[in-house]
Amino acid sequence: MRRSALLIPMLLSTLAGAQGVTPALVPRISPPGQMQPVAPGTRPAVALRTLTLHPALPDVHRVETLSNGFIRVAHALVLPRAALSTAQLQTLALTAVQRTFQADPGLAEVDVSVYRAQTYRGFGGPPPLLTLSVPTSRRATVQAEVQTGTYDRLWVQGGAPPEREITPLQELERVPVFIGTQADLLRQQLEQALGLAGGGVRPGGLLFKGTPTQRRVALTFDDAPHPLYFPLVLDTLRRAGAHATFFVIGRNAEAYPYFVRDIVQAGHELGNHTYHHVRLPNLSDAQITAELQRTTDLLTRLTGQPVRFFRPPGGEYSARVLKITRNLGLTTVFWTDDPGDFQNPGVETVEARFARNLRPGGIILLHDNAPDGLAALPDLLKVAGEKGYIVGTAGALTR
């Protein structure tokens, strides 16, 4: 292992020098168990502002609000303890929407997630019973549209039997971690070195970075869509005229299908981040295939768009995972620039890390549900533009 770790920087230097290219910084592929150190300044996330509804709704657990500096949105978490019919759930959600708008008339959008109180374990646990998204422009008509069954930003859980629960990965992406033998690890490090030097998709279906000869970078968001953060991310990108690739968790897409359609309608790109956000190397071939295929099928059914790209949850993968991924027609996308937004290091730290690692062909890793990443996003896009970079999708790096 020590010898292979020394060979790779030498190979990088030789290949990059031969092409007259300054290599981008790519997270080094690590053996299992090796974790990125906690960044200086890491801190707990700042508590979000909450609204008080009048009159109060007993089943509303909390209503949080957040702004991207341009618009403000709210998310109401509703936890009924009694068993309610679909019509009763819809009435409860609609009432929560109207009272939230009354509590803060300046909101651009109110989103609602209704879970069964007895089984609620947070976002990413058992799925909600119902979700609803109401932009202020549709506030006046939403009740009538829901009653007639024509409202397109409402999702109700079907009557299928509950699936066997798979525990989602709570840790977010840090550095790519390859699970395999020493020989397999060396081969992966060689693939990374070659991908770094030349850019583009490697024959094995790996994308480490784009071409180093163009001032173009890919902006990617993992773990989408989140009902509070996602609308703000999308609005920020629209204002900047930038596009991104969203690596979507299947169960999130299932519960918030209208957000997935928003991604495509706004000109962004969808990527596969598995259905349950689980570490794939620990699963059987059949389970890996199901995690990937189920998500791809869902995203295609919702949008009519093919899914070409995949990012492994937690950055963990293996030769077996890559083979299955490749057989499913997916390209595995890594990253060159991780500002660590999920560690809540502070907006200034996120911005400084981004600017320091920005270079041609880079792939930027952000998260759909990170407060510091959201707050830093306008300045990140501004800095990239001032330095002459085109900010786009992972797919744009392969063309």
Disulfide bonds with the S-S distance in Angstrom:
none
